[in-house]
């Protein structure tokens, strides 16, 4: 079964610290591995408290070139959630809860770290949206404040070039939040009444099938000539080179890629496949950056 997942890319920057005394630019990859090794000494299960939630790391592959594993968080299901389970034979249904149970449900995602190039690829999961910050905190705490690393989303340097790679642009989404923004849409304001007030509004525009060659330049101009407070949202929707729906956020300008993953009912097969795909798309991403 094909499912579409977004991959987020991150940069790893070792900080000067006790565990890598004498850090220099010639051995950054070795420093990164040493820093991780101080908190993740081996392939194992690790857990931490992060922003009042429990996070769990299951490291599946690990050496001085890479780390691959999952990050998960507890999904508590209470009786008030109105979830039940049914016996397929007797058809009897009973409320389902994870409270006071010997097992727990977890939302999880996969991550792949390339120590050679100091990059990380993560399958996006809204319930684990700050894995990079969690890793940084875990390393600092578990190393006894001896190791420190900066992990941050990789930013798009040339938004124009990235936007031009979007195939068949289909929608534009914008949000306006500047003072008196409702004056920009007088017809709507007139319909709602002269006493109607609003601090912001959002629009989504369906584009014509015929591509407008000036569209990208105008969107770049909007980004460059506006503050984030005035235009907090500016997105372009279309297809990427894989034929998958892609969204480019002009304001955040963070590298992401939506990819098709061929998953099966075999967990073991899926894990090995996902590892190879994360490695492959991270390599593709690095090649793209090097090219430009």
C-alpha positions in Angstrom: 0.0 0.0 0.0 1.3 3.4 -0.9 1.2 6.1 1.7 2.5 9.7 1.4 4.6 11.0 4.2 6.5 14.2 4.7 10.2 14.1 5.5 11.8 17.0 7.4 15.5 17.7 7.2 17.7 19.0 10.0 21.2 20.2 10.4 23.4 19.0 13.3 26.1 21.4 14.7 28.3 20.2 17.6 28.9 22.8 20.2 32.2 23.2 22.1 31.9 21.0 25.1 33.9 18.7 27.5 33.2 15.5 25.6 34.8 16.9 22.4 37.5 19.0 23.8 39.6 20.5 21.0 36.7 20.6 18.5 37.7 21.9 15.1 36.1 22.0 11.6 38.1 19.0 10.4 36.5 16.5 12.6 32.9 17.7 13.0 31.4 14.4 12.0 33.5 12.5 14.6 32.5 15.1 17.2 28.8 14.6 16.4 29.1 10.8 16.8 31.1 11.3 20.1 28.4 13.6 21.4 25.6 11.2 20.6 27.7 8.3 22.0 27.9 10.1 25.4 24.1 9.9 25.7 23.3 6.9 23.5 26.1 4.5 24.4 24.6 1.5 22.5 21.6 0.1 20.6 18.9 0.1 23.2 15.7 1.7 24.6 15.9 5.2 26.1 13.2 7.4 27.6 13.0 11.0 28.8 10.6 13.7 30.0 10.1 16.4 27.4 7.6 19.3 27.7 5.6 17.3 30.3 5.3 14.2 28.1 7.2 10.9 28.1 9.3 10.3 24.9 10.8 7.0 24.0 13.7 6.3 21.7 14.2 2.8 20.3 17.6 2.7 18.5 17.7 0.0 15.8 20.9 0.6 14.0 23.9 2.6 15.2 27.6 3.1 14.3 30.0 6.0 13.7 28.3 6.7 10.3 24.7 6.6 11.2 21.9 6.2 13.7 18.4 4.9 12.8 15.5 4.5 15.2 12.1 5.5 16.3 10.8 8.2 18.7 7.4 7.7 20.3 5.1 9.1 22.9 2.4 7.6 25.0 -1.2 7.7 23.7 -3.4 7.5 26.7 -6.9 6.3 26.0 -9.4 6.8 28.8 -12.9 5.6 29.2 -14.1 9.1 28.3 -12.5 8.7 24.9 -15.4 6.4 23.8 -13.1 3.8 22.2 -14.1 0.2 22.4 -12.8 -3.2 21.3 -15.0 -6.0 19.9 -14.5 -9.8 19.9 -14.8 -10.9 16.3 -16.3 -14.2 17.2 -18.8 -13.3 20.0 -19.4 -9.8 18.6 -19.2 -8.6 22.2 -17.9 -5.0 22.6 -16.3 -3.5 25.7 -14.8 -0.1 26.4 -11.1 0.1 25.7 -8.7 2.1 27.9 -4.9 2.1 28.4 -5.3 3.3 32.0 -4.1 0.8 34.5 -3.1 -1.5 31.7 0.2 -3.5 31.4 0.5 -2.2 27.8 0.4 1.3 26.2 -0.3 2.7 22.8 2.2 5.0 21.3 2.3 7.4 18.4 5.8 7.1 16.8 8.0 8.2 13.9 11.3 7.2 12.4 14.5 9.2 12.2 17.8 8.7 10.4 21.0 10.6 11.3 24.0 10.8 9.0 27.0 11.5 11.2 29.3 12.0 8.2 27.3 14.9 6.8 25.7 16.1 10.0 22.2 15.8 8.8 19.0 14.2 10.0 15.8 13.1 8.2 12.6 12.6 10.1 9.2 11.4 9.0 6.9 14.2 10.2 4.4 13.4 13.0 2.4 16.2 14.5 2.4 14.5 17.9 6.2 14.4 17.9 7.0 17.7 16.2 10.1 18.7 18.2 12.2 15.6 18.0 15.3 17.8 17.3 14.8 19.7 20.5 14.1 16.5 22.4 17.4 14.9 21.2 19.3 18.0 22.1 17.9 18.0 25.6 18.4 14.3 26.1 22.0 14.5 25.1 22.7 17.4 27.5 21.0 15.6 30.4 22.2 12.1 29.9 25.8 13.2 29.3 25.8 15.0 32.7 26.0 18.4 31.0 29.2 17.3 29.2 27.9 17.2 25.7 26.0 19.8 23.7 24.8 19.9 20.1 22.6 22.3 18.1 19.9 20.6 15.9 17.7 22.8 13.8 15.5 22.6 10.6 17.4 23.1 7.4 16.3 26.4 5.8 15.8 27.0 2.1 18.4 29.4 0.9 16.8 30.1 -2.5 13.0 30.1 -2.2 12.6 31.2 -5.8 14.5 28.2 -7.1 12.6 25.9 -4.8 9.2 27.3 -5.9 10.1 26.9 -9.5 10.6 23.2 -8.9 6.9 22.8 -7.9 5.1 21.2 -10.8 1.5 22.2 -11.8 0.8 24.8 -9.1 -2.8 24.4 -8.1 -3.5 26.5 -5.1 -2.2 29.6 -3.2 -3.0 30.1 0.4 -2.4 33.5 2.2 -3.2 35.0 5.5 -3.3 38.7 6.1 -2.9 40.2 9.6 -1.8 43.8 9.0 -3.8 46.7 10.6 -7.2 47.4 8.9 -6.6 44.3 6.7 -10.4 44.0 6.1 -10.1 47.2 4.0 -8.3 45.0 1.4 -11.6 43.1 0.7 -14.2 45.9 0.7 -16.9 43.7 -0.9 -16.8 41.2 2.0 -16.6 44.0 4.6 -19.7 45.6 3.0 -21.6 42.3 3.1 -20.8 41.8 6.8 -21.6 45.4 7.7 -19.7 48.6 8.3 -19.4 47.8 12.0 -17.7 44.4 11.3 -14.1 44.3 12.6 -11.4 41.6 12.1 -7.7 41.3 12.9 -6.8 38.9 10.2 -8.3 36.8 7.3 -7.1 33.9 5.2 -7.8 33.1 1.6 -7.2 30.1 -0.6 -7.1 30.6 -4.4 -7.6 27.9 -7.0 -5.2 28.5 -9.8 -6.0 28.1 -13.5 -4.6 25.0 -15.2 -2.5 27.2 -17.5 0.6 28.1 -15.5 1.3 31.9 -15.0 5.1 32.4 -15.5 5.0 35.5 -13.3 3.4 33.7 -10.3 6.5 32.7 -8.5 8.2 36.2 -8.9 5.1 37.8 -7.4 4.9 35.4 -4.5 8.6 36.0 -3.8 8.0 39.8 -3.9 5.2 39.4 -1.4 7.5 37.5 0.9 10.3 40.0 0.5 8.2 43.1 0.9 6.1 42.0 3.9 6.8 41.3 7.5 5.8 38.0 9.1 3.3 39.9 11.3 1.5 41.3 8.2 1.6 38.1 6.1 2.0 35.2 8.5 1.1 32.6 5.9 2.0 32.2 2.3 1.9 28.7 0.7 2.1 27.3 -2.8 0.5 23.9 -3.5 1.4 21.6 -6.4 3.3 18.5 -7.3 6.9 17.6 -6.7 9.2 15.6 -9.1 7.8 12.4 -7.6 4.3 13.2 -8.7 3.2 13.7 -5.1 1.2 16.6 -3.6 3.7 19.1 -2.2 3.3 22.3 -0.2 5.9 25.1 -0.1 5.7 27.4 2.8 7.3 30.7 1.8 7.3 32.1 5.3 8.9 29.2 7.2 11.2 28.4 4.3 12.1 25.0 5.7 13.2 22.0 3.6 10.7 19.2 3.5 9.7 16.6 0.9 6.6 14.5 0.6 7.4 11.0 -0.6 5.5 7.9 -1.5 6.3 4.9 0.8 5.3 1.4 -0.2 4.3 -0.2 3.2 3.1 -3.7 3.9 1.5 -5.6 6.8 5.0 -6.8 7.8 6.5 -4.6 10.5 10.0 -6.1 10.0 9.9 -5.5 6.3 8.6 -1.9 6.8 11.3 -1.0 9.3 14.1 -2.0 6.9 12.4 -0.4 4.0 11.8 2.9 5.8 15.5 3.0 6.9 16.6 2.6 3.3 14.1 5.2 2.1 15.2 7.8 4.7 18.8 7.2 3.8 18.0 7.5 0.1 16.0 10.7 0.4 18.5 12.2 2.7 21.2 11.5 0.2 19.1 13.0 -2.6 18.6 16.1 -0.4 22.3 16.4 0.2 23.0 16.1 -3.5 20.5 18.7 -4.3 22.0 21.2 -1.8 25.5 20.5 -3.1 24.4 21.0 -6.7 22.9 24.4 -5.9 
